């Protein structure tokens, strides 16, 4: 078990640098939320008490790519263009490098996003993954702080990885 954990950590470290040579330096976005408002995301119609437990909130934030989709803490979210029809295809080593945004409740679209575009899809492993405009959403393991974008327009695991604009479309420029 200890060897497995060491192997996983080594893989993450190696994957964390996979995009650094092909992408622009990290830039901090200006999240739509301040750290103190994370419990009551901006743009929601009512108080935090109405946010279901476990319901992820996605919002729009300013970045060098324009307004993009991030989580309530300001962490960048990506789509995988190899997922035709919105069915997740990223598992195993892919999911270690590109962790899916999972949910146990209906996701909520906050400031700058359209609530009808937020949803979820069932993964083949039984987990539910947050979607926006039909695209399953992922983090990049190498992004370590809110606003970091270290792997935009990277081609890995059989497809391209892109940030999404606030309408839920891929931003294709590197």
Secondary structure, DSSP 4 states (H G I P E B T S, - for coil): -HHHHHHHHHHHHHHHTTTTTTSPPP---B-SS-GGGTTS-TT-SS-GGGSPTT--EEEEEEETTEEEEEETT--B-EEETT-GGG-----THHHHHS-B-EESS--EE-TTS-GGGEEEEE-TTS-EEEEETTEE-B--TT--STT----TTEEETTEEEEEBBTTS-B----
